[in-house]
Amino acid sequence: MIFFGGFGFNDDYRLFSDILEAYNFLDSSDYRIYGFSFGAQKAIDYALDSKNRINDIILLSPAFFNNKNDTFRESQLLHFKKNKNIYMKYFLQNIGFDKSMNEFLKEPSFDDLESLLYYHFNKESLRKLQDKGILIITFLGELDRIIDSSIALDFFKEFGIVYFLKNTNHLLRKVK
């Protein structure tokens, strides 16, 4: 299994095993690439550069900020730089994090945040993946408080299968 984790996370693939199993996408094959949030960006870049066989790529709540302006990005970076702990507290609240997930946390970096905020999903890259025969499967949470999942849905539906999960957050968990 090749899995690219989210911003400030480590070994977070285990957070998604239930949902991936429910949709029959839990697979330890090296032919399937997974990426959560920031990791979805890395998964796409990996697939674009890879000379190895890849059947499909699973994007879990991709960190899609194509619709955000530089003022938004700079504000996020400023808040992170000013007080990383407070920034992460609110970030974790917004993704639907709970204390049972503490084991998956790692120290976030400014460079990672900057990279994820300025990453641009582009249609040409996704078409290249399709041309390589790679199926793109995207999972989005309807009540995601990190990205605008409706805009992401409109973007990704052109390139493969999109599961738009009702009443779920960025971690693709039901909102109570």
N, C-alpha and C positions, 0 to 999 in steps of 0.2 A: 504494500500500500504506500502510495506517495501522497502525503498530506501536507499542505502548507497552512499553518495556523494563523489565527487572528492577532491583531495588535495587542500586545501585552499578555499573550497566551502561549502556553506550551502544552503539548500533548492533548490539545483540545478536540482531537478527532473523536475521543470517547464521548464528548457531549452530544454528538450527532448520531451515534450508533443506532439509537431507537428509531429515529426518523428515517435514516438511510435503510434500515432493515424493513421498515413498514412500506417503503416504496421500492423495495428489492434492489437497492443500490449499494448495499454493504458488501464489499468485495476486497479481498486482500491482494488482488492481482496488480502487477506492475503496469498493466495496460490501462488502468483507470487512475486519473489524477483528481485529487480533491483539494479545494481551497475554501477556507472560511474567511469572509470579510477581507482584511488586508491580504490574507493568504490566497484569496481568489485572484487577486492581481498577480501574485507571484506564480500561481498555477498556470495562468494564461501565458505569462512570459516564458515559463519553463517549457510548456507545450510548443510554443512558437520556435524555441531554440533547439528542441530535442530532435535527435536523429533516431531515437528509439520509437518503437511502435507504441502508439497511444490510441485506444479505442474511443474513450470519452473522457470528458472533464466535467466534474461536478462542482458547481459554484454555489456555495452556501452563503446567502446574504452578502453578495459581493459589495465591497466598499466602493460604491458608485457615487462619485461626487462630480460627474460631468456637468451637472446643472448648478453647481455652486460657483460663486465668483471668488476672486482673490481676496476680497475683504473678509469673507467667511473663513477662508483658509488661514489668512494671517491672524485673525482673531483666535482661532483654535490654537495655533502655534504660540501665540503670545500668552494665552491662559496656561498652556502646558509649561512653558518656560518660567512663568511667574510662580506657579505652585503646582508641581506635578502631582502631588498627593490629592489635592482638591480636584484637579482636572480628572484624575482617574476615578475618584469617588463618584463624580457625576457621570462620567462615561460608563462605568459599570452599572450604575442605576439605570441609565438609559438603554442599555442592551438587554436588561432583564436578568442580570447576574444575581445569584444568591450565594450565601456563605458556603453552601455545600460544594461550590465550585472552586474554592480557594486553591486547591492543589494544582489547578491549571494555570494559575497566574505566574507571570514572570515580569521582570523589570522592563517597563517600556522605554523606548529611546526616542529622543527628539527626531533623529534622522528617520526612524520608521514612520513616525507620525507625519513628518513632512512628505515623505515618499508616498504614503497612502493618500494624503490629501491632494497632492498634485498629479497623481496618476490619472491618465485619461484613457478610458476604454474607447477604442476606436473600431469602427466597423470594418476597416480594411484588415486589421489583425484577426478579428473573429471570422472573417471570410477566408483568410488564409488557413485557419484551423479547419474550417469546413472543407476547404479544398484538399487538405491532408486526410480527409475522411474521418475527422474527429467530431463526435456528437457532443454538443454543448448542452448541458442540463443545469438549469438554474433554479434554486429554491429561494423564495422571497417571503418575508413575513409581512402580512397586511398592516400590522401595527408597529412596524419598525420605527424606532425613534432616532436612528442614526442616519439612515438614508431615506429618500423619498421612494418607497417601494413601487408606487404607481408609475413613476417616471422610469425607474429601472425595468419594470415589467414591459413598458412600451419599447424600451431599447433592446432588451435581451430576447423578446419573443420572435424577433426577426431571424435569430440565429440558432434556434433549437427548441427544446422543450423547457417550458417554465412552469414550475409549481408555485402558485400564489396561495400561500397558506393563510386561511382566515383566522383572525384573532390570535396571531402569533407575533412575537417580537424578533429582534435581531438574532437572538440565539435559536430562533424557530421553535420557541416554547409557547404554549398557550398563555395568554394574558388573563389574569384572574380579575 
